[in-house]
Amino acid sequence: MSRGRFITFEGIDGAGKSTQIAAVVERVRQRGHEVVQSREPGGTPLSEKLRELVLHETMNLETEALLMFAARREHLAVVIEPALARGAWVVCDRFTDATYAYQVGGRGLSDEKFRTLESWVHPQLQPDLTFLFDVDPAVAAQRIAQGRSDTDRFEREQRDFFERVRAAYLRRAEESGGRIAVIDAARALDVVTADVLDVLGSRLS
């Protein structure tokens, strides 16, 4: 059986990933593939517990990064790697690009420490395709404010934090060799969805 495909979705909080994830999951299922939908941090009972700590507890930057990668290692071992091995397509809300953007770009974790953790936790695995939903942090903040009142400690960060995160995401995209497709997420939802499905079809046909 051939290996499945691994698709991830990235962007600052409020970029509008959820609707697009649903569209991709539906399209892949229409093509007859098994789809495993998950998220990071999270995806397993243990990883979800680590997610709660990371999103709601104040902690040292390096502790934060280590917990992110601990949750990821468990997620990979329990969900992602077995699914890909049996030929399923894994669709995941965030992966290691988010750690680069938020912990390296946003918080200032050293690039060397990040690369060490990345190469240790998943040395041979990167997503086959990553959608990066790019939007001005001011627009994203407005969407969050209109959408819900219960925000986590990342969503409560100031605009300059999200400017750094956005810049890190775009830098990562430039270095990705085409793996990361940058999508203008400021447009109407149906236009963004059409763009996403176009990229999906052309890259993973």
N, C-alpha and C positions, 0 to 999 in steps of 0.2 A: 504494500500500500504506500502511495506517495505521501510525503510530508504535507501537512496542512499549511495554510498561510497565516501570518501574524500581522494584524492591522491595528495600529494604535492611533489615538486621538489626543491632541495636545492643544494648549492655549491657556492664556491667563483666565482666572476666574471671571465668569460672565461673558466668555467668548461665544457661547452658544453651541457647545459640543453635543449636548444630549439629543437634540432633534436629529442631528446628522448621523449620530451613532445608530439611532433607530432605523434610519433610511438605509444605511449600509447593511445592517443585520438583515433587514427584509430582502434587499437585493441579493445578497449572498445565499440566503435560504431559498429564494426563487430559483436559483441556479442548481439547487439540489445538494448543497453542501451542509454538513452539520456545522452549526455555529455555537461556539462557547463565548458568551459575553461576560466580561468581568471588569474590574476596576482596580486602580492603585492609588494610594496604598489600600490593600484589602484583597478580596477574592477568596480567602479561606477563613475559617473561624479564628485561627491565631492571627492572621494578617489583619483581620477586621479589628481585633483588640488593639493591635499596634497602631492601627489607623486612628482609633479614638485617642490614644495617648499623643500621637503626633499632632493631631488637629486641635487638641484642646488643652494640653499641658505645656506650660512654659519649660523650656529646657535649653541646654547648651547646644550650639550649632552642630558640633561633631556628633553629639548624642542623637540629634534629629536626623542627620544623614545616615548614621549607622542603623537607626530604627527603620528608615525608609528602605535601606538595602536588605535588612533582615526580613521585613515583610515581603519584599520582592523575591528573595531566595525561596521562602516558603511557598509563595504564589507560583513561582516557576516549577518547583519540585512537585507540587500537589495538583496544579491545574494546567498551566500553560504547556509545559514539556510533554506530559502524557497526551493532551489533546492534539498537539501538533503531530506527535508520533503516530496517532491512529488516523490521521488525515483530516481532522477537524480544522475549521478556520477559527482562530481566536481573535475576537474584537475587544480591545481593551481601552478603557478610559484612563489614559496616562500610563507612562512607563518611565524608563530612565531619562528620557529627554526632559521630563518634568523635574527630576532631581537636579539636573544640570541647570535648568532655568531658575528654579526657586532657591536651591541651596547654594549653588555657585554664583549665579547671576544676582539673585535677590539678596542673599544673606552674606555672601563673601567667602564661602568654603573654598579652599585652595583647589585649583584645577588638578593638581597632582594627586591629592587625596581622592578626589572624585574618580579620576581615571583608574586608580588602584582598585577602588571598590567595584567599579564597573567591570574591569577585566577579571576580577575574582569571582563575582556573583554570576555573570553570564558572558564568559570569554568568547564563546562561539555563536552567540545569538543576538541578533538585532531584528527589529520588525522588518517585514518585507515592504511595508508601506506605512508611512506616518502622515496623517493630516494635521497640519498646524493651522489653527484658526486664529488669524491675526486681526486684532482690533485695538483701537485707541483705548488706553486704560480708563479714560473719562467715560466713554460709551459703555465699557464693561461694568464700571461702578454703578452707572445709572440702571443698567439691567438688573444687577444684584439687588439694588435698593427697591426696585419695583417688584421683584420676584419673590422675596422672602425676608423674614426678619431675623431668623436664627442663623447667624453667620459664624464661621470658625475663625481661629486666630490668623489664618492666612488671608481670608477674605476681608478682615478688618485692617489689614496693612494700608499704609498711605500710598498715594499715587506714585511717588518717586520709587517705591519698592517695585510696583508693577511695571514702571518704565524700565527698570533694570532687568526684570524678568522677561519682558517682551524683547528687549535687545539681545538677551542671552539666547532666547528661543530662535531668533532670526540668525544669530551667529551659528548656532548649532545646525540650522537648516543649510546654511552656506557650506558647512563642512561635511554634510551628509552624503555627498556624491549622488544627489537626486532621490535619496530615500524619502526625504521629507518634502511633501507638497504643501506649499504655503497657500492658504485660502483666505481671500479677503472676506472677513466675517462681518463687516459693517453693512453689507448689502442685505436685501430682502431674503427671508428664509428660503423661499422657493428657488431663488437664483443661486444661493449658496449650495442648496441640495443638488441642483442640476450640475453644478461645477464638480461637486464631490463625486457624484455617480459617474460623470465623464472621466475623471481621473482614475477612479476605481476600474472602470472598463478598459481603459487604455494601458494601465500599468499591470493589471493582474488578470488579463484575459487568458 
